[in-house]
Amino acid sequence: MKRILIAGALVAVAATAGYLVTQSSTESTAENASDNSDNNVVNSAVLNYIPENTPIFSGQLTPFPIKDYINSIADTYSASPDEIMSSIYASESYDPSNSKANFFLALIQRYLSTMQDADAFMTTFGLAEELQAYFYTLGMIPVFKIDVINPDAIWVLLDEAEAKSSFTHEQRQIKQRDYRAYQLTDTTETTQLELIISQHDNILTITFNSGLNDPILLENALGLTPVERSLADANTLNDLIKKHQFTEQSIGYLNHQAMIQAITSPDESLLGQHIAKLMSSQSEDPLLIYQQPDCKAELTGIASNWPRTVFGFNQFDINNDNTTFDMSMVVESNNQTILTALTQMTGFIPAYVSDLNNTVLALGIGLDVGSLSPAINNIWNELQQPSYTCPPLQQIQAAIQQNNPAMLGVMTAMANEVKGVSGAVIDYSLDESQSELTIKSLDAIISLSADDPRALYNIIATFRPELANVKLPANGNVVELSSLIPITPMPGINPKLIMHKEHMVIFNGDNAEKIAINQGDEPITATGIYSLSIDYSKAFTPLVTAAELSGQEVPQELLDLKDYNLRLNTGLQINEQGIEARSYINLKSNSATKP
């Protein structure tokens, strides 16, 4: 299992690095995007070779400071490159005789060994300190392009990997453009697949060639022949940046409409033609049913209501020892009935939940319980309209009809006034003199937000006789919880209660008390559906220290988290454009936190 996790982590690191390269910029804010929203901020010759209806696109539209980024994360790796590679080589799935696998593992090893030294990384991969990059697909064929300043470094890197693995390339040329082709499939296989690597005008292109490709497709991928309808001809990227108020430096998206078109009308899109070729080898094509006129029309209508999933940055700041970014993923929707219902059920999450400077761990659930039942009923009704005639969609609607949410109103009736429940650990310490993990001090808070928390408490008290005689304090008064209900004493813990007009707050500790008192000034508004914050170093360092002092064996995974200077906040909210999942990440190098 550990080897699987390590291999998975390796893939995640590589994918994250690639994504950040194509999705990042330095010292950018959403305000910049707003100020320049009337300008054509996207201007790149590469866009001439990217179809306007590409299913997937991710582009770094202005130079990204790759050297600063590598410096900022250089010492955050917990396992050494040798440890990672040794675990992979020791894996049961590793075949030493597989030259293809050895070729790619040699490249991965070079990547890992240089990622902790920015200068070495730049030299090895022939990169400039700032670069642009693009990832997109031509039908099903992925294409990755990235700026290089020393093309020879790439050839040297590949030659070294070939020498170590005995996996070699075939040198080819198309329209006087040289490229390398690496055969990935066995010659006996029906469909052949090749890895294509080419460099021209200081741009490295990595793509694939297969039996799906017409010859023109390789010309498009290598930047020899522009596509007929390109992103350069459309205003798609500028429109998306303006619509979502992203920074103008980068954007990415999944094109749901293009994907549905490929399934319902394969002759009308390159992706559809590729899928059709793959399905032709099957005894029965399961997608034929979606190409019936009714299915085509109904699926096209659904895709029109949910056209894209868009990714972009609201902020990205990088220096040599600190990386901070605020990213949004928006599932775009034109279905106003569903968006309105989701907005109605959005509740309140207090500010302390997203305060990464003053919390260890926090979670907030914002639900307007009084609106929950009618909102879900509206969504349930909307999903049944119109009544579909496409057989697969009919089956889905039939399943939806069998799950009537009418009973939800009965279940939530007693909590109709609730707007949200949140909690946070502000700080904590463990007693290092004890042989078992024992809390020494705790700063923590739990809050219930409602239109009238007293009325809600009175309803609950009718079902719990032990609460019937408890008299809640006046608003703004702090009382010890033990004066109201019996509590088993615990070292370092003496919870208190404060009531506000719209909040009931239980807390422990001085810092939590300040937050609890100030929460009375926060009016209930629709701030989000959920929010989660964690400071990894603050959360896990006391645990590791106490375990070490007690003589307990500390798992390596926990040791790794202790040294991970990452602060993270994620949340879900509804806006006018759709469903937005937002992530804020601050990653500091270990050297930045050392005295």
N, C-alpha and C positions, 0 to 999 in steps of 0.2 A: 504493500500500500504506500509506503514511504517513497518508493521509487516512482510510483505512478504520480504522486503529488509533486515530486521534484520535476518530473518530465512535464507535468501540467503547468507548473510554475514557469518553466523555461519557455514554453509556448506562450504563456501569458505575458512574460517579459518582452519577448520578441514582438508580439502583437501590439502591446501597449506602446512600445517604442515607435513602431511603424505608424500607429494611429496618431500619436502625439506629433510626429514629424509632419503628418499631413493635416493636422487639426490645430496647430498651435501658433501663437505669435507672442511677441514680448511687449510687456507694459501696455496692454490694450484694455479698453473699457467699452461697455455698451454705449457710453456717451459718444465715443469716437464714431461708432457706426451710425448713430443717430445724426451727428453733425454732418456726416458725409453721405447720408442716405440718398441725396438727390444726384450724386455723381456716379458715373460708371466706374466703380472701384475694381472691376474684374477686367484685366487686360493681359492675356497670356497667349502666345502662339500655340501652346500645347492644346488649348481648347478647340482649335480647328480640327483636331483629330479625335475628339470625344463626341459621340453621338448625343444629340439633344435629349433623346429618350433612353439614355443609358440607365440600366436598372439600379446601379450602385455608383456613387461618386463620393470621393473625399479629396479635397484639395487644399494645400497650403498656398494661398494666393500671393503672399508676400514673404520675404526671407525670414526663416525661422532660425533663432540663435542656437544651433545644435551644440556648439561647444559649451556655452554657458549651461545648457540643460544637462549635459553629461557631467559637468563639474558639480552641479547641484545635487546629483543623485549618486555620485561616484562611490561614496562610502556608506550607502544605505543597503547594499547587498549583504545579506547575512551569511550566505554560503559562498565559499570560494569557487572559482571556475573549475578547479581540479576536482573538488568534491562533487559538483554537479555532474561533470562529465564521467567521473568514476562510477557514480550511481547509475548513469545511463548505460555505460558499458557493462556493468554488472547485472543489468536487467535480464530476465529470462527471455524477453522478446528480442533482445539484441542478437543479431547474426553477424559475427565477425567477417564472414565471407561476402556479405552484401556490400558491394562496392558503391552502389548508389547511396545507401544509408551512410556509409563511411565518408563519402564526399560531403554530404550536407552536415554531418556531425563535425567534420573538420572546419567548415565555415562557422558553425555555431560556436565551436571552441575558440576560434579567433575573435568572434564577436564578444564573447563573455570575457576573455582575457584582456581585451582592450577597453571595455566599457568603464573600467575604474581609472582610466588615464585618458583624459580628453585628447591630448596631443597625439598619443599613440593611436587612438581610435580614428582621428582625422587623417593621420598619415596612412594607416592600414587601408582605409576605405576611400581614400582620395577625395575627402570632402572639404568644403570650405567651412569657415566658422558660421556662416549663415547660408541657408539653402531653401529651395522650394521643392515640393514633391506632390505627386498626384497618384491616386488609385481610382480605377474605374473598370468597367467591363465592356467589352465588345461582344454583345450577346452573352454567352456563358464564359467567354475567354477573359480572364483577369489581366490587367495591364498596370504595371507600377513604373513610374518615372521619377527620377530624383537627380538633382544637380550634382555634378562632380567637377573638381578642378584638376584632378590628376587621373585621367583614364587609365594610365599604365598601372596604377596601384590596384585597380580592379582586376586587370589581367594577371598580375603577379599573384594576387590572392587566390584566384581561381586555379592558376597553374599549381600553386602549392597544394591546394586541396585535391587536385587531380593526382599529383605525385604521391600523396599519402594514401589515396583510396584506389588508384588504378582505374578510376572512372573517368573516361575522356570524352571530349566533344568532337563534333564534326564542324569544320570551318566552312561556312557557306557565304553566298552573296546574293542579294536581290536588288536589282536596279543600282548596281555598284555600291550597295551598302553592305558592309561586312557584318556578320553576326555569328555567334556560336550556338550550336544546337546540341543539347544533351538528351539522349534517348532515355525516357523514363519508363517505357513499357517494354516488355519482351517482344521480340520480332514476330513471335507466333500469335500475338494477340490481334484480334480483329480491328480494334480502334487503337491507333498509335497516338502517343502523347510525347511531346518534346518540350523541354525547357529552353526558351530562347533568351539570349542575352546579347545586347548590342549597345554600342556607345556612339554618339554623334553630337557634335556641337556642345560638348560638355554636359550631355544628358545621358544618364544610364537608363536603359529600358529593359525591364524584365517581364516576359510574357510567356505564353504557351502556344504551341502549334499542334493541331490534332486533325483527325479526320473530319471534324466538324467544320473546319476552316475552308473558305474559298481563298484563293491566292491573294485577293485584294485585301483580306482581313489582316494579313501579316504586314502589308504595306501601310495600312492604317495604323497598326500598333507601333511600327517602327518610325512613324512620322514621315513617311514618303508620300502618301496620298491622303489628302484631307477627306473626311466623310462629307456626305452631301448636306445633311442637316446637323450642324454642330452646335455645341454649347456656345461657341464664339458668336454664332448667328442669333442665338436666343438671348433673352435677358433673365434667364432662370436664376442664375446665381445672385445677381444684383437684387432681384425681386425677393428672394428668400432672405437675404441679409437684411433688407429693409423691413420685411414683414415681421421678422422675429427679433429685430434689434440686436443682431449678433455683431461682434467685431467683424470688420471687413476683411480681416486677414485670412480667414479659413472658414470652410463650411463642408458639410457632407450630408448625404441623404440616401434613403432607400425609396425608389420610385414604385409605389404600389400599383399605379395605373399601368406602368410599363410591364410589370410582372403579370397582372391580370390579362392584359392584351396578349402577352406571349402564350397564355394558356387558352384563351378563348378564340384568338385569331392568329394562329401561328404563322400564316403566310404574310402577315402585315408587320412582323418585327423580326429582327435578327435573333433575339433570344428565343422567340417562338420557333424559328427554323431550326435552331440548335436542339431545342427540346424535342421537336418532331423527329429529328434524325436519331436521337437517342432512343425514342420510343419505338422507332421502326424495327428495332431488333427484338422487341418484345412480341410475344404471341398475341397479346391483347393490349391496346393502348387505353389506360385508365382515364386519360384526359379527353377522350373523344366526346364524352357526355357533356363536358363544359363548352364544347364548340357548337352545341345546338343553339338555334336562334334565341330561345327563351333564356337559356343559361348565359349566353353571351351578353344579352341586354341587361339582365339582372345583376350579374357580376360587375359589369361596367358601371352600373349605377352605384353599387356599393363602393367601388374604387374611387368614383367621383366624390363621394362623401368623405372618404378617408384616403386622400391622394398620396401622402408621403409621410415618412418618419424622417425628421430633419435633426441634424446635430450641429451645434455651434457653440462658440465661446462668448460669454459675457465679459470675461476678464481673463487675462493670462499674463503673469509677471514672472520673469526669470532673471536670476542673477547667479553668481558662481556658487552660492551656498543655500539657495532658497527658490523653490518653485511653487507658485500659487496659481490655481486656475478655477474658474467658475464656469461649468459647462451645463448646457441644457440639451435634452432630447425631447422633441415635441412630436407627438403623433397628431398630425394635422387632421382637423375634422371640419366638414361643412354641414354636419348634422346638428342643427341648432337645438332640436328637441333633446338630444342626449347631452349636449354641452350644457344646456340650461339646467337639466336635472342634476348633472354632476356638480355644477356650481351651487345649486340649492343645498346639496348635502354636505358641502364643504364647511368645516367648523373652525374652531379657534385653537391655535397653538401659541403659547406664550413665548416671549423673546428669549428667555433663558435657555430654551431647548437648542437654539442655533448659536449660542454664545460660546464659541470654541476657546476663547481666551480664559473662560472662568468655569469650565465644566470638564469632567472626566468622561462621563457617559450620560447621554440624555435621549429621551424618546418622547415624542408627542403624537397623539392621535387626535385629529381634528374632524369630528363628525357632528353635524347638526342633526341630532337624533329625531327631533320633531319633524324634520323634512326628509328623513331617510326613507320612510315607507312610501310617501307619495312620489319621491324622486325615482326610487327603484321601480315602482309601478309604471311611471311614465316611460322609463327605459324598456321595461318588459313589453308594454304595449307598442312602443316604437319598433322593437325588433320583430314584431309580427306584422308590420306594415311596410310595404304592401304584401299581400299574400302571394308568395312565390310559386311559380309553376316549374322551376328548375328542380329536378328530383333531389339532388344533394341539399339544396337550400330548403326544400320542403321538409326534409328529414330534420334539419337543424331547427326549423320553426316548430315542428311537432314536439321536439324535445323541450324547447323553451315553454311551450304551452302547458306541458305537464308539470312545470315548476312555478306555479302561481305564487307570487310573493305576498298575497293578501294577508297571510298570518303574521307577516313581519310587523304590521301595525299594532297587532295585539301584543306581541312580544316586547315592543319598544315603548308601549303606552306610558309606563311608569317613569320612563327616563326621557320624556319628550323635551324637557327643557335643557338637557345636557348639550353642550357645544364642543366639549373636548376633555381629554384626560392626558396629563403629562407628568413626567418625572425626570429627575436628574440626580446624579452623584456629582456634587461640586468638588469634593476632595475626600480622600480617606487615607488612613494609615493603618498598618497591622502591627500587632504587638510582637516584636521580633524576639522577645524573651520566652515565648511560649512554643511548645513543641508542635502544637497544632495551629492552623490559621485562625487567629483571633483578632477581631476588630479592636483597634486602640482608639481611633477617633473617626467620626463620620460627619461629613457635611452633605446633606441630601434633602431633596424636596419632592413632594408629590402634590399636584394641584388638580382640582376638579373645577371646570368652568361651566356655568349654567346661567340661565336667565334669573333664576331664584334658587340658589343652592340650599337655602334654609327649607324651602318648601319641599325640595327633593329629599332632604334629610328626614323631614317629618313623614314622608311617604314610606321611606325605608324603615323608619322606627316603628311603624305600625305592624311590620312583619318580624321585628326583632325586639322582644320585650325588654331585653337588657339595655336598649337604647331609649326606651320610652321616657325615662326620667332624666335624661341628659339634657342640660340646658346649654345651648351654644352661646359663646361669648358675643358681646356686641361687636359690630363691625369695627375693625381696626385694633381690637384688643387681642393681645397674645396671651394664651394660657397653656399650661402644661397639659398634655393629653392625658397624663395619668390622673389628673384631677377630675376628668370626665368619665373615663372608663378604666377598668383595671388593666395594667400592663406589667408584664414580667420584667423586672429591672435587668438591664444589660450594661456592662462597662462601656462608657463613652457614648451612650445613647440615652437621650432624654427628649423624646419628640414633643413638639409643641404645635398648637393649632391657632390659626388666625382666620377670621371670617371677613370677607369683603362682600360688597353688594352682588358681584357676579363670580366670585371665586371662593372656594373653600381650600385652604392650603395647610398641609401638614409638613413640618420640616424639622431638621435637627442640625444644629451647628450655627455659628455666628454668620458665616457668609450666606448660608441658606436663609437665615432670618432676614437679612437685608433684602434679598430677592423676594421673599414672601411678602414683606411689608410693601415693597414697591409695586407688587403685582396688582394691588388695588387701583393703581393709576392706569392699568391697561384695559381699555374698553374691549368688549368682545366684538371681533370682526372676523370675516372669513379669511384666514391666513394660510390655510393649507389642509391637506388630508392627512399627511404624515410627515414627520421630520425625525431624523436620527443623526446624532452627533457622537463622535468618539475621538479621544486623544489617546493614541495607542501607547505612547510612552508613559503617560500618567496612569493609564488604566492597568498596565501590566508590570511596571517596575516594582511597586510594593509587593505584588504577589510573588515575583521571582526572588526578591531580596529575602522575604520571610521564609520562603521554601528553602533557599540556600542555607540560611542561618539555622533552620531546624534540622538540617541534615538530609532533607528529602531530595530525591533525584528530580531534577527539573527537566521536563521534555525540551528537546531542542527547539521545537516549534514555539514554545513559550519564551525561550531565551531570545529567539529571533524577533518576536513582537516587542519585547522590552526595548530593544535598540532601534526600533523602527520609529523615526520621528515624523510620524504622519498624523495629521488632524483632518478629519473627514466629516462632512455634513451632507446628507442626502435628503431629498424631500419630493413630495408629489403635490402638484396643484393644478388647477384648471384655469386656463386663460382664454382669450377670445379666439386664439388660433387652434386650440386643441388641448390635449392632455400633456402636461409638461412634467418631466422628471428632471430634477436639477441636482447637480453634485458640485460641492465646493471642496477642493483638496489643497492642503498646504503641506508640502514635504520639505523638510530641512535636512541638510547633510549633518552628520554627527559632529563634524568639525565646527559647525556653526554654533552648536550648543555647548561646546567645551570651553572652559575658562582659559 
